Amino acid sequence: MSEDWNTKYGPRRVRRDPPTLEEAIFAAVGITDDQEAQAEIAAALMGLPLEMVQAEVKKQARANARGTTRVIAGEQGAQRSVVVERRVVRRFGNDKRTAT
């Protein structure tokens, strides 16, 4: 999907690609914690049937519930686990602190 238009520097084109299912689910997870609502949002973004998206949302929820563990090899070949968790912090535009 692309759109062309003429400028004084010549024709310009912008490529517009729809999001992948994984990207749509990631966006939905950022909006709400409810899996049903996430599936509805992702299905609306993708234009896919709700049943297909619900299955993918459940798969991703199970993967996220297990957590992300990365193994880092330290000195002398010793391994240690590092758990990375995503913490959602929402800041509002009118919440500016002034130094007085």
Secondary structure, 3 states (H helix, E strand, C coil): CEEEEEECCEEEEEECCCCCHHHHHHHHHHHCCCHHHHHHHHHHHHCCCHHHHHHHHHHHHHHHHHCEEEEEECHHHCEEEEEECCCCCCCCCCCCCCCC
